[in-house]
Structures are given as structure tokens and as C-alpha cells.
């Protein structure tokens, strides 16, 4: 068998391994195939893509560029390169690669949608809107495109962020989430929220729920005050990271309101750090919380604030950042309707945004003791 025949066999086996999710073995087969048949665009493309799947983003660039040097009209090659460059923060290059895809295949909805997201990051709002509109026209069932358009146009938007978006966002960054959030962005919301629990709150709680626990930032800080500590998060990758800490008694991958409607414990303390920014309308969440709180139980949360629009009702606003902000009047009125006593609130830095301190509302509520 010639080297070329062996390379073809290794490549075919590598594709089968890739499709079976056996990415390290697929990577090995593609590298061996490339050693026998250097410069083959199809092998280089698949090697770059499997490195993406393995999270080896820096190492994916070269084989993808080499594959395009030999097959410049490859839509798959340009799309893969654009995604890698986007992930690496090389935004201008990524945008150029997305434009190559669109030029070759104008009906490629993903390229329009992903380039729209990149343009939004670059604050090129009008062009981002145009790209989202084109993506939505090509893929009208895509909830995320509609959500982003609402954010950029300043429209009310859906009641909460698309579940798939939140899950993918946090699963994508699960491995380096804590280092980026706490290290680079100097996030302090979890620590500040717990350190400023009111003096009127008990020193120890029977059942504590960390709502939207992420990688478990709140867990170690509240563990000593919790007889039983639960954590839930929508993203399975985040739950896996939190489980590795070994501080939670129970962890579950679930959506917040759905979990609260079905869970058995009645909570003495619920923490929601950086959760409401992905939920616009809070009626359903507060209703579910109220039904599962013990009378006198505590709720502590952070929120991004916004002012009510002139001559309009106080209501949540979907921001271009794709996060929801809530007027204080709206938060207080919603809480009161569901039997909460607004104990206190204050504003303090949450994290850095573009190098500047970003404020947040820290709120502490107590379930009415008259509640049943």
C-alpha cells in the first residue's frame, strides 16, 4: 500500500472517530495522515476542526489557513477559521473570514448571524442589525437572532434570554470562566452579596439554595452558614465545575423557575448572584420562589439597574449587552405582590466593564412571616 493509500485510510478512520466523538483519536489519525500526504486541504481542514473541538484554538489557526491556501473556495474552511479567530479575539480577521463565507454562500445563515454578533461586540450597531435581519430572514426559527435584534433596537424583547444561548454561553467558558470573571474582570458580586447579608438574618440556615450557581463561587462562602446547601445551574458544564469543589450537598442542572416549581425543600435562604440579568419578566420567578420559601426566609440577589422610560410603566429593559436591566420600582413592586418585605438595598461595584467599575444593585428581601 502506498503512502497516499495509507493516508486516505487514516483520514477515513479519522472522520469516523470524529463523528463518534472520539476527538483525541481522530486528531492522531489526521496528524498521521498529514505526515504521509502533506498539504492535503481536506486533512488540514479536519485537523483544524478537531483542534477546535479539543479547545486547542491557537493550534487550529495554522492548519485552517493552510487548507484555505490550497482550497480557497471552501466555505467550511472559511467558517471554521472565522470561528477560531473570533474565539481568539482577533475580531477584524474574524470579520474578514465571515465576509469570505457570505461572498461565497450568501444563503449561509450562520455566517450572517455570527458576523452580526461580532459586529455587536465591535459596537458597529447598524451593520450588526442588518446582519441579524438577514440571518433571521434565512433562518426565521432561530430565536437567538430575534433576541439580539430586540436588544440592539431597544425593543422589550422576550421575557427571558433563550435557554440555548445561556447554556452554550456558560458551557463554552466553563473551563476558564472563573479565571476570566474573577481574575480579569475582578468580579466581586458573589463575595459582596454574602458579606452584606443583613445582621437580622440568622447566623445559620437550614436549607440554602444557590440559584444559578455557576462554577460555585458562592458555595465556599456560604457553606459554614448552611446546614444543607443546594446549587442549580442551566449549564451542565458549570454544574460539573461546581461539583468538583465538593462543598454542595446537592447539585442539579435545571432552569431556575422550573426547578423551584418542582423542588421539595422549603428554603431559608436563596442566593441569586448575576441571575436576573438573563431573566426579564420576574413574575413567574417570584411566584415560584414565594411558594417554596419558609415564612421569614431570605432572598439576596444582584441586578443591573435602569430607569423607567418617560411616560411609561416601570419594566425590564433588554440592553445591547444582551443582559436585562430592571428599574428599582419594578423590582420592589414585583416583590411586594408576592409577599416579600424589601429589607434593604445598596449599589456597589459588581465587576469591571471595559476597565471601569460596573455598579450593580444588591438587594435583600425577607418572606413575610404571615405567608403560608
Residue, then its C-alpha position, 0 to 999 in steps of 0.5 A: x500500500x502506498x503512502x497516499x493509500x495509507x493516508x486516505x485510510x487514516x483520514x477515513x478512520x479519522x472522520x469516523x472517530x470524529x463523528x463518534x466523538x472520539x476527538x483525541x483519536x481522530x486528531x492522531x489519525x489526521x496528524x498521521x495522515x498529514x505526515x504521509x500526504x502533506x498539504x492535503x486541504x481536506x486533512x488540514x481542514x479536519x485537523x483544524x476542526x478537531x483542534x477546535x473541538x479539543x479547545x486547542x484554538x491557537x493550534x487550529x489557526x495554522x492548519x485552517x489557513x493552510x487548507x484555505x491556501x490550497x482550497x480557497x473556495x471552501x466555505x467550511x474552511x472559511x467558517x471554521x477559521x472565522x470561528x477560531x479567530x473570533x474565539x481568539x479575539x482577533x475580531x477584524x480577521x474574524x470579520x474578514x473570514x465571515x465576509x469570505x463565507x457570505x461572498x461565497x454562500x450568501x444563503x449561509x445563515x450562520x455566517x450572517x448571524x455570527x458576523x452580526x454578533x461580532x459586529x455587536x461586540x465591535x459596537x458597529x450597531x447598524x451593520x450588526x442589525x442588518x446582519x441579524x435581519x438577514x440571518x433571521x430572514x434565512x433562518x426565521x426559527x432561530x430565536x437567538x437572532x430575534x433576541x439580539x435584534x430586540x436588544x440592539x433596537x431597544x425593543x422589550x424583547x422576550x421575557x427571558x434570554x433563550x435557554x440555548x444561548x445561556x447554556x452554550x454561553x456558560x458551557x463554552x467558558x466553563x473551563x476558564x470562566x472563573x479565571x476570566x470573571x474573577x481574575x480579569x474582570x475582578x468580579x466581586x458580586x458573589x463575595x459582596x452579596x454574602x458579606x452584606x447579608x443583613x445582621x437580622x438574618x440568622x447566623x445559620x440556615x437550614x436549607x440554602x439554595x444557590x440559584x444559578x450557581x455557576x462554577x460555585x463561587x458562592x458555595x465556599x462562602x456560604x457553606x459554614x452558614x448552611x446546614x444543607x446547601x443546594x446549587x442549580x445551574x442551566x449549564x451542565x458544564x458549570x454544574x460539573x465545575x461546581x461539583x468538583x469543589x465538593x462543598x454542595x450537598x446537592x447539585x442539579x442542572x435545571x432552569x431556575x423557575x422550573x426547578x423551584x416549581x418542582x423542588x421539595x425543600x422549603x428554603x431559608x435562604x436563596x442566593x441569586x448572584x448575576x441571575x436576573x440579568x438573563x431573566x426579564x419578566x420576574x413574575x413567574x420567578x417570584x411566584x415560584x420562589x414565594x411558594x417554596x420559601x419558609x415564612x421569614x426566609x431570605x432572598x439576596x440577589x444582584x441586578x443591573x439597574x435602569x430607569x423607567x422610560x418617560x411616560x411609561x410603566x416601570x419594566x425590564x429593559x433588554x440592553x445591547x449587552x444582551x443582559x436585562x436591566x430592571x428599574x428599582x420600582x419594578x423590582x420592589x413592586x414585583x416583590x411586594x405582590x408576592x409577599x416579600x418585605x424589601x429589607x434593604x438595598x445598596x449599589x456597589x461595584x459588581x465587576x469591571x466593564x471595559x476597565x471601569x467599575x460596573x455598579x450593580x444593585x444588591x438587594x435583600x428581601x425577607x418572606x413575610x412571616x404571615x405567608x403560608 
